Amino acid sequence: MADRGDGTAPRRPDAERLSYRAFRLDRREDYLRFARARLGSDAAADRAVERAFEAIRDDWPGMLRKAHLERCAWELLVRCVDDRRADDRRTGERDGGEPGGR
């Protein structure tokens, strides 16, 4: 593989896809525990975590270039959890789908 002029080989899309999948698998349970503690519901936590992982995935090549990948990903998670909480408060939902349910 030819280098990019900076001494590093270009990333292959499949390597990026695999690195994202590994990142997701490694962190998903911790992210869910955090979201459940903040939201009080498995369903709402799952939705918030999925939304966070979608945002991370959509910018994965950019995330890999960040000096603090973990912190940036965590900030996205917190934002998604806070958004979910605000949505639930606004609609009166407790589990992300059923009013007053769990």
Stockholm file with secondary structure:
# STOCKHOLM 1.0

chainA/1-102         MADRGDGTAPRRPDAERLSYRAFRLDRREDYLRFARARLGSDAAADRAVERAFEAIRDDWPGMLRKAHLERCAWELLVRCVDDRRADDRRTGERDGGEPGGR
#=GR chainA/1-102 SS CCCCSSSSCCCCHHHHHHHHHHHHHHHHHHHHHHHHHHHSCHHHHHHHHHHHHHHHHHTHHHHHTSTTHHHHHHHHHHHHHHHHHHHHHHHTBSSSSSBTCC
#=GC SS_cons         CCCCSSSSCCCCHHHHHHHHHHHHHHHHHHHHHHHHHHHSCHHHHHHHHHHHHHHHHHTHHHHHTSTTHHHHHHHHHHHHHHHHHHHHHHHTBSSSSSBTCC
//
